[in-house]
Amino acid sequence: MKTRIQFLPIASLAALAIATVSADATTTLTGVVPTATNSSVPADHGSNELATPTIALNWVGNWDQYSKWDGRGDVYQIENSSIASPIKIVLTPDSGYAVNLVSFDLDEWVGGGDMTLRWTISGDRSGTLASGAWDNFSIANDPADAGGRSMIRPNVTGSDGEALILSFAQTSGDGTYLAMDNLTFNQVLTSPDTTLPTVLDIVDDKSGRPILDTETVVYSVKFSEVMNATTVDVGDFENAGSPAATIESVTPTGNPSVFDVTVSPESVSGTLQLQIKSSADIQDLSGNALVTTPLIADSEVIIVRLNIGLTLKIRPNDSVFDFSWFSRPDKYYDLLSRTNLATPSSTWSVYNYGENLYENIVPSGITGGWTVLSGVPCDDHQRFFALRENDLDGRILRVLSWNIWSADANYAKIKEVIQTTGADIIGFQELGRVSSVVNSLETATGKDWHSHGMIISRFPIIRTSGGGAQVQIKPEQTVWVFNVHFAPYPYQPYDLRDRKLAQNEAVVVSAAEKVRGGQADSLVTAITKSGAMAAGIPIFVTGDFNEPSHLDWTQEAADATERTYDLKVEYPASKKMSSIGLVDAFRKVWPNEVVRPGYTWTSGAPPPKIGASEVHDRIDFVYYWGTGVQASDAVTVGFDKTNTNTDIAITGYPSDHRAVLATFVLPKASQ
């Protein structure tokens, strides 16, 4: 039998009136009417209303009580919640018991426009336990749910003595007032835990790539359950490679089942591979010991090279030169040059060959390793070169545009792509489970991730406008990100192939404008309305435009191709991006559309299956704008490492589009 605690309007009292029907194991808190309408919910409201043992409640944030309206009773008002500042209810049981959070109601009728609310239930020791999104627009249009009220039934149970945190954050819409009601919960006895913990994964922050002996590696060790942090220490780990390495520290993360282990290699060449010792004494909260036989090690072996200083290697390659050096984390490089040795190399200027200025060179998708600068021209009979290393001070930003082809549930592969590329901000297309992907990343990394629409960021989102999100990179540095997915059909390259369109540039441009012109115009309007350009804030646009670029369909490209239907076309969507000053990152880095086509459509459907008559093209983009913002690299991510259009190959890559990863150097805060 349920216990229903009702809060009744009693005009003569200044405090809330609480009536307990019975002292059963399940409690439902329903809306209240205080003497002062819309007064704040007390921080301990509803605490200890269960029979012994008790559950304490703590209402965190801007909770108000909303009086009867429209004849439908009283509710708790969720006011001004956001991803950056969610409001919460914390339910804490007595030791020896666990909270069972059964259900709660959500309703839009308190006020505000159409909106989406994200709810999350997390444990203070076990991370996210359940989450979901509540869209009042779709609910309000369902006749079965008059008024938009619906019951959420997560039925989640925490661990012994663990506090459960129910949080609400509005993710879209302009309204700020929602209703939560009928919060139902109880306490349960916890059963003895006899399950032995295991290691789910060990991942290094270098993605298995080579390092110098002066660098450190941070390994993320993920266990199958919450561990007793006092039993996890440096003595439990060792290097399975050779020679020995120093385990510098073991640090708990935001996820109590994930620990960061920092390792420093010896000052010699060798290999690094973190391993849990056979003698390790690591336990879960119930005292169950981790089984260490067979030995558990990272699947990646990192090559450690002796740091012999910054050495620039130069190799002639026909009429050009290839340069290579071993780069370090959080550094960027300038190629300096002079035709004589009359002055010290530190005073030389950055090498400038025509339109190519060789500066701000940043490795792509990694935090260090061998960097190769290919095809550097030089017509002088004598030319000297030097390399300058500069501190980036956290100014590298990696932006990924990825049409994921509804492979949302493949969390392991999504994590692999993001960790391999080192992406900081991802603009997804065809992603249906945004909150689930965010939760999986948070669980895997033990760190917070943030989202707006299909934009996911490891940095906080502090403001939104339409499809755009303002992202806080550092206290003094923000950027705006916009993400789009334009209409796929009719697709003009297919229509040219199939002779549905005349080989006439004006005809093709008109057809493309008819399909996507309005969407491109809306994007331009959204960027303008955000105020980013007026404020001088850097802008990034990710998207599957489903339309090629005017920078690719040039006369030179048409003359070089074997496709009979190719011609010069100044496609309108990309022209509109250029018209407001946005720069195509890939074409900025790789200006020759004939030598480096960079096709993103298609990697195969499913990969690597490709039809014989497929029209390959570049329809996925990362654009940027901003004084001092520099595109240092741009690469594609796909399935087939033997394909020249795939720069970073991922086994089992799940999408029919190649993703585009652009690496930027942000300006200093003073710029």
N, C-alpha and C positions, 0 to 999 in steps of 0.2 A: 504494500500500500504506500502511495506517495504522501509525503508531507507537503502541503502547499502553504507557504508563508505569504500572506496577503497584507498589503499595506493600504490602509483605509483612510479616507479623508476625515479628520476629526478637527473641526474648526477651533475648538477651545484649547488645543494643544500646540505648543511651539515646536515640539519634537515630532519625529515620525512615530506612527503607531504600528507595532509589529504584532501580528496574531499568529501563533503556532497552532495548527490544527492538531498535529500529533507529533510525537518524537520518533519518527521512523528513520530508516537509513538513507532515504532519498529526499532532497530538498529542492523545491522550485521557488525561486525568487521572482515575483511578479512586480509589475510597475506600481509606483507609489504616488500619492498625492500629498505633498507637504502643505503646510499652511501658507507658505510663500511659493507661488507657482514658479517652476523652473529653477529651484534652488539646487545647490550642488549636492551630489550623492556623498555622504560621509565616507572617509577613506576606509573605515572598518565596517561598512554597512553589510549586514547579513552574516557577520562572523559568528562562528560558534553556535549556530542554530540547530546543528545536528545533536543527536544524543551522543554522550561521551563514547568514543573519542571525538574531538571537535575538528572543524576545518575553519581556519582563519582566512578572511577575504581582505584584499587590499585593492581598492579602486584607484587606478593610477591615471592621471590625465583629466581632461575636461569632461567629466560625467555630470549631466544634469538630469533632473526628474521632470518628465513632461506630463502635464495633467490631461484629463480626459478630453478627447477631441474626436469629432465625427462619430461619437457614440461608441468608440471601440476601446475604452479602457485606458489605462495608464502605462507608460513605458519608461525605460531608461534612454536618455538622449545621448547619442554619440556625436560629439561636436568637434569640428576642426581636427579631424584625424588625417594623417598622411603617412606615406612610407617613411619620411624622415622623422615624424613624431606620432607614432601610433598611440592609441590609448588602450589601457589594459585592465584586466582583472586577474589578480594573482591569488590562487587557491592553495593554501599550505596545510597539509594534514599533520597530525601528530606522528611521532616516530612509531614505527611498527604498522602503520596504515598507509594506504595510497589513495589519491583522489581519482574518482571515476567521473569525468566530465561527460555527461550524457548528451545534452542537447541545449539549444537556445534558438530563439526566434529572431528574425531580422525583418524590418519593415521600413518602407520609404516614406510613410505618410506623415512623419513629423514635419517634413518640408524639404526644400531643395529640388533641383532638377534631376534629370537622368544621370545615374552614376554607377560606378562599380566599386565595391568594397572588398578588400582582401582581408580574410580572417585567418589567423594562425594560432595553433595550440602548440606550445613548446614546453619542455621540461627544463628546470633550472640546471639539470645535470645531464640530460640526454638529447638536447637539441630539439629540432622540429619534429613533432609527432603527427601532426595533421594540418592541412591548410586547404584553402579553397577561395574561390572568388564568387561574390554574390552580385548579380547584375539586376538592378531593380527595373531597368527598362524592359528586359525580356520577361521578368516576373509580372510586371504590371500589365503586360499585354497577354497574359495567360488567364483566361476566364476562370480557370480552376482555382486561382489564387487572387481573389478579389482584394483590391487594395495593395497587392504586392507583398503581403506577409507570407513568409515561408519558414519552416522549421529546419534547422541544420542539426544533423544527428551524427556527430563524429564518434561518440561513445569511446573516448580515449581514456586509458588508465595509465597513471604514472608509476614510478617506482616507490619503494619504501621511503616515506618521509619526504618525497620529492614534491616541490611546488610546481603546479601547472599554471602556465601563463596564457590566458586567452587575450589576443590582441587584435585590434581592428585598425585598418589603414585604408583610407580612400585612395584609389589609384587613378580614377578618371571622373570627369564631370565637374560642374561648377558648384553644385550644391554642397553644403557642409553639415546638414543635419539629418541624422538617421535614427532609427529606433531599434533597441535591443530589448528583448523581454523573455520571460519564462526561462531563466537560466536554471537548468536542472543538473544536480550533481549529488554524489554520495561518497562515502568512504568504504574501502574494502580492506580486508585483511590481506597482507602480502604473504605469498607462499615462499618457502625457503628457496633460494637460488642455488642450484647445483650445476648449472650449465658452465662448462669451461670456456673461457674467452679464447678467441682466435685473432689472428692478424688478417685483415681484409686486404690491405694494400700498403706498400711503401713506395712513395713517389718522391724523386728529387726535383729541386727547383731548376735544374739545368737541362731537364728533358734528356738526360743521358749523354749530353754533348761534352766535348773536351773542356778542361779548365787548366788554369795555371796553378802552380803549387802555392801561390800567394793568395788564392781565393778560398772561400769557404763554401760549403754546400749545406743547404737546409733540406732535410728529409721530412716529409709529412708521413707519419706512421698512424694508420687508421686501424683501430681495434673493432671487434664485433659488438662491443657494448661499452658502457661507461666504466672507466677504470679508476682504481684508487691511485690518485696522482702521487701520493707519498711513496708508492712502490715502484714508480717508473723514474729511473735516474740514469746518469751517464754510465754507471757500472754495468748496465744491462745490454750495452751495445758495443760492437766492435767493427773493424773494417775487414770484410771478407776478401778484399783485394790485397795488394802488396805494394809498398811496405805498410807498416802500421800507420794509423792516423789518430788524431786526438779528437775524442768526443767532447766538444766544448760545453754543450748545454742540452738539457731536455726541458722544453717549455710547454705547458698546457696551452691549448688554444680555446677559442670560444665554443668549440664542440668538445665536451668532456671525454669523447672516445677517440679524439685525434690529438697527437702530440707532435711538436716540431723538434727535430733533433739536428743540432748544428755540428758539423764535422769539419775539421781542418786537416788537409793532407800534410804529410811530411814534405820537407823541402827537397824532394827528389822526384824524378819521373817514376810513374807507376800507375796503379789503378785504384779506384775508390768504389766500394760497394758496401752499403750499410747492412749489417747483419745483427740479429738479436742473438746474444750468447746462449749457449746451452745451459749455462748456470744462472740465467736471468731469473729473478724472483719478482715477477710482475703479476699483480692480482686485480680482480674486479672488486666491486664494493662489498661483495659477500665473502671475499677471501678465497675465491676460486682462482687457482694458479693458471697462468698461461702455459700451454703445452709448447715446448721449444724443440721437440724432436718430431720430424726433421728440422734442421736449422732454417730460420726464416730470414730471407735477404731480399733486397731490392732486385728487381729483374734487370735493371740497367747497370752496366759497368761503365764508369766514367774514367776516361783516360786523363791522367794528370801529367802535364808537361812542365818541365823546369822553366821557371821564369828567367830568361836571359836578357831581359830588358825589351824595349820596343824596337823590333827589328823589321825593316821594310824590305821585302823581297821583290825584285823586278825581273820579269821574264819577257823577252821579245816574243811576239806572236804575229808573224808576218809583218805588216806595216804598222802595227799598234803594239802596246805593252800591256801586260797583266801584272797588277800589283797585288801583294798579299801580305797580311800581318795577323798576329794573334791579338784580337781585341779583348778588352776587359769590361766587366759589368759597369753600367752607368757611365760609360765614356762615349765620346764621339771623336771623330778624327778629321783632320784637314790634311790634304796633300799639298805640300809647299814646294815651290820650284824657283829656279833661277838659272840663267845661262852661264854664270861664272861663280867662282868661290871667293869673291872679294869681300863679302860680308858674312857674318855668322848665319847659319841656317835658320836660327830662331827669328831672324828679321826678314826672312823671305816672304813673299806674298803667296796667297793661295793660287794654285795652278789654274789658269783660265785658258781654255782652248775654245775660242769661238763662243758658243752659247753654253758650253759646259764649264761650270765652276765646281771644282772638286773640293767641297767642304761639307761639314756637318754629316759625315758618313757614319751611319749607325747600323749595326748588324740587324738582320731581319729575323724577328720572332724568337730571338734567343737572348740570353743575358751575358754572353761572351763566347769566344771561340774564333776560329779562323774566318777572316773576312777577305773576300776576293773582289778586287775592282778590275773588271775585264775591259778590254778594248779601249784603252786610253790612247788617243792619237798624240803624236808629237812629230812636227816637221823640222824642228831645229837640228842643226848638225851637232850641237852640243847642248845638253840640258841636264841639270842636276835636280834631284828630288829629295825631299825629307818628309817625315810624318810627324804631325803634332797631335798629341792626345789632350783632350779637354774634358773637364767635368761637366756632366749633364745636370746634376743637382735635381734629379727626379723629373726632368723635362721631356723624357721620352713618353710618347703616347701611341699605343698600337690600337688601331680601329679595324674591326673585322666586319665585312658585309657578307651575310650568309643566308641564302635561300636553302632552308634545311629540308624542304620537301616532306614536311609532316613527319619527320623522324624524331619527334619530340621525346618519345619514350626511351630512346637509345642514349640514356644518360652517360653511360661509360664512354661512348664514342664522342659525345658532346664535350665531356670533360677532357678527353684526350686532345681534341682539336684545339680547345681553348688553352690548355696547358702547353701544347706543342708550339702554338703560335705566340703565346704570351699575350693574347688579346686583353686589353683593358676594358674596351667598350665594344659590344657586339650589336649590330643592327640585324635582327633576324627577319626573314620573310617566310611565310607559310609555317609559322610556329603556333601551335594551338594550346600548348600547356606551359605558358610562361611561368606561372607560379611554381609549377613542379620542377621546371628546369632551374629556377632560382634556388629552390630548396635543395636540389641535388648538388648544386655547386657549393652551397653553404655547408652541406654535410661533408662534401669531399674535401673542402679547403679549411673548414673551421672558421671562415671569415664571412662577413656580411656581403651580400650582393644585392643590387637594387634594380628596379625595373620601372619602365613606363611604356605601355603598349608592348611592342616587341623589341624595345631597346633594353638591353641588360648591361649593367655597369658594375665594376668593382668599386667605383667611387660613388658617394652619396648623390642622389638626385634631389636638388633643392627647390626646383620650380619646374612647372610644365606649362606648355602653351600649344594647344592643338596636338599635332603629332610629335612635337619637339620636347626635349628635356634639357634643362640646364644642370650640368654636372660639376660638382665641386672637386677639382683635381687636387688643389692645395688651398689653404686658407686664403691665399691671395690670388688664386688662379681658378677661373671657371671656364667652361666651354659649353656651347649649345650643340645638341645632336638631334638630327631629324632622320627619320627612317621611312622609306616608301616602298610600295609594291604596286607598280602600274599594271594596267590591263594587258593580258598576254595576247589576245586575239582581237582582230586579225593581225597577224605578225608579218610585216612587209617583206622581210627576206624570204619567208616561205612563199608568199604570193608572187614574188619575182621568180623564184625557182619554178613555181607551178604555172607561170604565165598568166596569173590572174591580174597582174599589174603590168602596165606598159613600162618598158625600160626608159623612163623619162623622170628626171629628178623631181620636177615640180609635181608630177602625179604621185610619186612615192612620199614626198614631204606632206602633201595634202592628206594622203591616206593615214599617215602616222599622226598628224595633228588631229584628225577626226577621232582617233582612238584614244590618244593619251594627252592631247593638248590641254584639256580642262584639268587633268590631274597635275600636270607640270605647272600650270598656272596657280593651282591651289598650293602647291609646295612653295612657289616663289612668294605667294601672299603670306603663308605661315611663317616663313623665314623673316619677312619684313615686319610682320606684326609682333614677333617675339622681342623686337628691339635690340637684338644682338649686334647687328651691324652698326646701328646708331651708337651703341655703347662700346664698340670696338672689341667685343668678345668673340674669340675664335669660333667658327662654325664648321661642323662636319655633317655631311649627308651620306647616308648609306642607303643602298636600295637595289632591288631587282627592277630595272626600268623597263624590261621586256622590249627594249628598243636599242639598236646600236648607237654608236656615237658618230658625230660628224667628223671627229678626229681620226676615225678608223676607215670610214667609207670615203676615202680620198681618191683622187685620180691616180695617184701613185699606187695605191692598194689595188684599184681596179685593173690597172695595167699589169700588175704582178701576179694576179690570181689566175687559176685555170677555170674558175667558175664562169660560165658564159653569161650569166645574168648580172654580174657585178658591174656597178657604175658608181660615179661620184654622187653622194647624197649627203646634204647637210641636214641630218636628222634634227627635228625641232626640239625635242626634250633636252638633249645635251646642249644645244645652242642656247636655250633659256637659262641653263645653269651658268654658262659662260657669260651671258648678258648681264648677270648681277655680280659677276666677279668670282664665282666659284671655280675652282681649279680641279681638274680630273687628276687625282694623285697618281694613278698608274701611268697615264700619258706624260705627266710631268717627269716621272722617273725614267720612263721608257718612251722617248718621243718618236721613235721610228716605228710606225704602225706596220710596216712590211716585215722588218726583222723581228719584231716582238709583238705579235698580234694579241697575245694574252687572252685567248678565248676562254670564256666562262660558261658558255652554253655550247655544247653540253658535255658533261663528264660521263654521260651514259644514262639510260633510263631502262632498268636500273644499271648503275655502273658495273662493268664497263661496256654494257651492250649499247652499240651505236649503229643506227641505220645507215645504209650505204649512201643515201641521198641527203643525209643530215646537213643542214646549213650551220656551220659553226660560227660563233660570233662572240663579241664582248658586250654583255648586256647588264652586268653587275658592276656597281661602281662605288667608290669612296671619293666624294668631293670634299674640298676644304676651302676655307676663307679666313683671312686674318693677318694683320700686320705682324711680321716676324715669324709666322708659322711656316715651317719648311718640311716638305715631304722628302724624307731621306731614303725611303725604300718602299717598294710595292711588289707584292708577289701573289701568286694564286695557290690555293689549297685544293687538292683533289685526290683522285684514286690512283691513277696510273703514273708511277714514277718514270716510266720510259717515254711518256708523252711530253713534248717540249713545252706544252702549255701548262704543265703542272710543276710548280716549283717546290711545294711541300707535299709529299705523298703520305697519305694516311691509309693503312691497310683497313679495308672494310668501310671506307668513307661512304656515308649513307645517302648522299644527295645527288640529284641529277644536275645540279649547278656546281661549278667550282666556286669556292669562296674567294674573296679578295681581302688581303691583309695589307694595310698601309701603315707605315711607321713614320711618325712625325716628331719633330723637335719643336716644342712649344717655346715661345719667347720668354725671356726673363720677365719677372713681374714688373720690372721698371721700364720695360720696352713699351 
